[in-house]
Amino acid sequence: MAVDERPTETVGDDQLRVETTVSGVSAGTELLVYRDEVPEEMPVDATLPAFEGASFDYPLAYGYAAVGRVVETGTDTDDDWLGRRVFGFRPHTETFVAEPSAVVPLPEQLSTTAAAMLPTVETAVTLVLDTAPRLGERVAVFGAGAVGLTTVALLAEYPLGELIVVEPQPERRERAAALGADTTLAPAATGLGERQVADEEPGLDAAVEISGNPAALDDAVAAVGYDGRVTVGSWYGQKRAELNLGGEYHRSRIAIEASQVSTLDPSLRGRWTTDRRLQTAVSRAGELPLSELVTHRVPFAEAPRAYDLLDDPDGETPLQVVFDYDV
């Protein structure tokens, strides 16, 4: 991994140039790309204009959480854009050129650091929409990374019967409790499946798997009860998920559904659009303690160090890394 120098893009008549201030680093998707664990021949998300026609072949400029200010506009672009703080689904880069429709103007009350986590919030919003929690339900979130904790914060606003978080790192379990989780458990000590048998509990109503660990999906399936719902937000890449589907799963009519932010659940498309969801994320981002989730700030010139931190099997994985461009 290296920081590359490229010629500055020319601003077209209907475009604008953004000078990046910060950009967020995904500990999930970006780490898969960094490790070359993306399934072969899988294209980059074509719903993002910056990656149209791109592949995951190296070398690849990646990233999708850039925040900066508009410093130049094309002849046909409204000068009112100049100086505005915006967000863009763009790779990590000092400047980028885009159409106005491809950037999101940011409200003043939203901090720049929190804005760099908009994809995290939008993913969490999608997970909650797809899980569709109901009054009094018992819900578990498997994985308390940045997306998991943001999902916990959103779910904590619902009148659930119990909100459980399963996470191996004690510090992250503490964060989950502070964000509203009723119960926090380490994976080896969950016993959620055994607990429902011993206590004659009906099992959880729903589980959200966002740990990135395929083994957690098996735990999530075991934890839900009859007609339970498992929402899978993790992208495992080339990692295989071994599931025990020979037990209660078959008779319990458990539903396992993939949740991915590139699209909306078909049942929502009569009223929801991706723009409505993104604006919901912008609104919620201003009310969530997102800046507290940032554990590492790295100068952009030292970008390789950030991925070394994320890829260190012996270290404590950073919760959220952001690149600073002004240092």
VEXZASE-667049 format. One record per residue (C-alpha): residue number from 1; residue in one letter; x, y, z. Coordinates in steps of 0.1 Angstrom, whole numbers, plus 5000, padded with zeros to 4 digits. Layout:
N
   pos   code     xx     yy     zz
   NUM      A      X      Y      Z
...
***
This chain:
327
   pos   code     xx     yy     zz
     1      M   5000   5000   5000
     2      A   5014   5034   4991
     3      V   5004   5071   4987
     4      D   5006   5079   4950
     5      E   5009   5112   4932
     6      R   4987   5118   4903
     7      P   4979   5149   4880
     8      T   4952   5172   4894
     9      E   4919   5167   4876
    10      T   4905   5195   4855
    11      V   4871   5208   4867
    12      G   4844   5205   4840
    13      D   4818   5232   4833
    14      D   4792   5214   4854
    15      Q   4815   5202   4882
    16      L   4833   5213   4913
    17      R   4865   5206   4931
    18      V   4866   5196   4968
    19      E   4897   5199   4989
    20      T   4896   5170   5014
    21      T   4898   5177   5051
    22      V   4893   5142   5065
    23      S   4883   5108   5053
    24      G   4871   5077   5072
    25      V   4887   5043   5068
    26      S   4865   5012   5069
    27      A   4878   4985   5091
    28      G   4856   4960   5073
    29      T   4854   4965   5036
    30      E   4887   4983   5031
    31      L   4905   4957   5051
    32      L   4891   4930   5028
    33      V   4903   4949   4998
    34      Y   4937   4955   5015
    35      R   4941   4918   5022
    36      D   4929   4909   4987
    37      E   4901   4888   5002
    38      V   4874   4902   4978
    39      P   4859   4874   4957
    40      E   4875   4872   4923
    41      E   4859   4890   4894
    42      M   4836   4909   4918
    43      P   4831   4945   4906
    44      V   4834   4976   4928
    45      D   4801   4990   4939
    46      A   4787   5004   4907
    47      T   4761   5025   4926
    48      L   4789   5049   4935
    49      P   4798   5071   4905
    50      A   4835   5073   4916
    51      F   4838   5035   4910
    52      E   4818   5031   4878
    53      G   4835   5004   4857
    54      A   4862   4998   4883
    55      S   4874   4965   4895
    56      F   4892   4954   4927
    57      D   4924   4947   4908
    58      Y   4955   4964   4921
    59      P   4965   4992   4919
    60      L   4932   5006   4932
    61      A   4924   5039   4948
    62      Y   4897   5031   4973
    63      G   4877   5046   5002
    64      Y   4842   5061   5003
    65      A   4841   5086   5031
    66      A   4856   5120   5021
    67      V   4848   5153   5038
    68      G   4861   5186   5026
    69      R   4853   5221   5012
    70      V   4845   5232   4977
    71      V   4874   5253   4964
    72      E   4866   5256   4927
    73      T   4835   5255   4905
    74      G   4830   5251   4868
    75      T   4815   5278   4846
    76      D   4781   5263   4847
    77      T   4781   5255   4884
    78      D   4765   5278   4909
    79      D   4792   5299   4928
    80      D   4771   5294   4960
    81      W   4789   5260   4963
    82      L   4823   5278   4970
    83      G   4834   5273   5005
    84      R   4806   5248   5014
    85      R   4815   5218   5034
    86      V   4805   5186   5017
    87      F   4807   5148   5019
    88      G   4815   5125   4990
    89      F   4817   5088   4984
    90      R   4852   5092   4971
    91      P   4885   5074   4974
    92      H   4911   5087   4999
    93      T   4926   5116   4980
    94      E   4937   5152   4987
    95      T   4913   5167   4962
    96      F   4885   5153   4940
    97      V   4863   5166   4912
    98      A   4826   5157   4911
    99      E   4792   5169   4899
   100      P   4772   5187   4926
   101      S   4747   5159   4926
   102      A   4774   5135   4938
   103      V   4782   5154   4970
   104      V   4762   5160   5001
   105      P   4761   5195   5017
   106      L   4767   5192   5054
   107      P   4748   5210   5082
   108      E   4769   5233   5104
   109      Q   4760   5213   5135
   110      L   4776   5181   5121
   111      S   4813   5179   5130
   112      T   4837   5171   5102
   113      T   4849   5140   5120
   114      A   4813   5128   5124
   115      A   4806   5135   5088
   116      A   4834   5111   5078
   117      M   4814   5084   5094
   118      L   4783   5089   5073
   119      P   4787   5056   5055
   120      T   4788   5039   5089
   121      V   4756   5056   5100
   122      E   4739   5049   5066
   123      T   4748   5012   5070
   124      A   4734   5011   5105
   125      V   4702   5028   5094
   126      T   4699   5001   5067
   127      L   4704   4974   5092
   128      V   4677   4988   5114
   129      L   4653   4992   5085
   130      D   4659   4956   5074
   131      T   4656   4942   5109
   132      A   4624   4961   5115
   133      P   4625   4958   5154
   134      R   4591   4958   5171
   135      L   4579   4969   5205
   136      G   4591   4946   5233
   137      E   4613   4924   5211
   138      R   4646   4909   5223
   139      V   4673   4918   5198
   140      A   4711   4909   5197
   141      V   4738   4926   5178
   142      F   4769   4904   5171
   143      G   4799   4926   5167
   144      A   4806   4960   5183
   145      G   4829   4976   5157
   146      A   4820   5011   5144
   147      V   4790   4999   5125
   148      G   4779   4976   5153
   149      L   4780   5003   5179
   150      T   4762   5028   5157
   151      T   4735   5001   5152
   152      V   4733   4996   5189
   153      A   4728   5034   5194
   154      L   4700   5034   5170
   155      L   4683   5003   5184
   156      A   4686   5017   5219
   157      E   4661   5043   5209
   158      Y   4634   5016   5203
   159      P   4612   5003   5232
   160      L   4628   4969   5230
   161      G   4624   4942   5256
   162      E   4661   4936   5257
   163      L   4691   4948   5236
   164      I   4720   4924   5238
   165      V   4755   4929   5224
   166      V   4780   4901   5217
   167      E   4816   4912   5213
   168      P   4850   4897   5223
   169      Q   4867   4930   5233
   170      P   4858   4942   5268
   171      E   4864   4979   5260
   172      R   4839   4976   5231
   173      R   4814   4959   5253
   174      E   4817   4988   5277
   175      R   4811   5012   5248
   176      A   4780   4992   5239
   177      A   4766   4994   5274
   178      A   4772   5032   5274
   179      L   4752   5035   5241
   180      G   4722   5017   5256
   181      A   4728   4979   5254
   182      D   4710   4961   5283
   183      T   4733   4931   5283
   184      T   4768   4926   5269
   185      L   4784   4892   5265
   186      A   4817   4878   5252
   187      P   4811   4852   5224
   188      A   4824   4822   5243
   189      A   4802   4831   5272
   190      T   4770   4839   5254
   191      G   4751   4806   5258
   192      L   4722   4823   5241
   193      G   4710   4791   5226
   194      E   4715   4771   5258
   195      R   4699   4800   5278
   196      Q   4666   4798   5259
   197      V   4664   4760   5264
   198      A   4673   4761   5301
   199      D   4650   4790   5310
   200      E   4623   4779   5285
   201      E   4627   4812   5268
   202      P   4614   4815   5233
   203      G   4647   4826   5219
   204      L   4655   4861   5205
   205      D   4632   4878   5181
   206      A   4660   4891   5159
   207      A   4698   4892   5156
   208      V   4721   4915   5136
   209      E   4754   4899   5126
   210      I   4779   4927   5118
   211      S   4812   4912   5133
   212      G   4828   4902   5100
   213      N   4834   4868   5116
   214      P   4814   4839   5098
   215      A   4813   4819   5131
   216      A   4792   4846   5146
   217      L   4765   4840   5120
   218      D   4761   4804   5133
   219      D   4758   4819   5169
   220      A   4732   4843   5157
   221      V   4711   4816   5140
   222      A   4713   4795   5172
   223      A   4702   4825   5194
   224      V   4669   4833   5177
   225      G   4637   4815   5183
   226      Y   4608   4803   5162
   227      D   4602   4826   5132
   228      G   4632   4846   5143
   229      R   4651   4870   5120
   230      V   4688   4872   5114
   231      T   4700   4902   5095
   232      V   4735   4897   5080
   233      G   4754   4930   5076
   234      S   4789   4915   5074
   235      W   4807   4911   5041
   236      Y   4829   4880   5046
   237      G   4847   4882   5013
   238      Q   4864   4849   5006
   239      K   4859   4836   5042
   240      R   4835   4807   5044
   241      A   4806   4805   5068
   242      E   4799   4771   5083
   243      L   4764   4769   5096
   244      N   4747   4742   5116
   245      L   4713   4740   5098
   246      G   4706   4705   5109
   247      G   4691   4713   5143
   248      E   4663   4736   5153
   249      Y   4669   4759   5123
   250      H   4648   4738   5099
   251      R   4618   4735   5121
   252      S   4620   4770   5135
   253      R   4614   4788   5102
   254      I   4643   4811   5109
   255      A   4648   4838   5083
   256      I   4684   4848   5073
   257      E   4686   4880   5052
   258      A   4715   4898   5037
   259      S   4716   4936   5043
   260      Q   4737   4958   5021
   261      V   4736   4995   5018
   262      S   4739   4996   4980
   263      T   4702   4989   4977
   264      L   4669   4992   4997
   265      D   4647   4963   5008
   266      P   4620   4959   4981
   267      S   4593   4962   5007
   268      L   4605   4998   5015
   269      R   4608   5011   4979
   270      G   4572   5024   4977
   271      R   4581   5052   5001
   272      W   4619   5051   5007
   273      T   4646   5061   4983
   274      T   4684   5060   4988
   275      D   4684   5098   4991
   276      R   4658   5096   5019
   277      R   4679   5071   5037
   278      L   4711   5091   5033
   279      Q   4694   5123   5046
   280      T   4681   5102   5076
   281      A   4717   5092   5082
   282      V   4729   5129   5080
   283      S   4702   5138   5105
   284      R   4710   5110   5129
   285      A   4748   5116   5126
   286      G   4743   5150   5142
   287      E   4727   5134   5173
   288      L   4750   5104   5178
   289      P   4784   5105   5197
   290      L   4803   5094   5166
   291      S   4834   5114   5173
   292      E   4839   5092   5204
   293      L   4842   5062   5182
   294      V   4873   5075   5165
   295      T   4903   5059   5182
   296      H   4930   5067   5157
   297      R   4938   5098   5136
   298      V   4965   5093   5110
   299      P   4981   5120   5087
   300      F   4972   5111   5051
   301      A   5009   5111   5042
   302      E   5013   5082   5066
   303      A   4983   5062   5053
   304      P   5001   5028   5051
   305      R   5004   5030   5089
   306      A   4967   5030   5093
   307      Y   4963   4997   5074
   308      D   4992   4982   5093
   309      L   4972   4989   5125
   310      L   4940   4974   5111
   311      D   4959   4943   5098
   312      D   4979   4936   5130
   313      P   4966   4902   5143
   314      D   4984   4907   5176
   315      G   4972   4943   5183
   316      E   4939   4957   5193
   317      T   4921   4965   5161
   318      P   4913   5003   5159
   319      L   4876   5010   5162
   320      Q   4876   5039   5137
   321      V   4905   5054   5118
   322      V   4903   5087   5100
   323      F   4929   5104   5078
   324      D   4937   5140   5084
   325      Y   4948   5160   5054
   326      D   4956   5193   5071
   327      V   4986   5181   5091
***
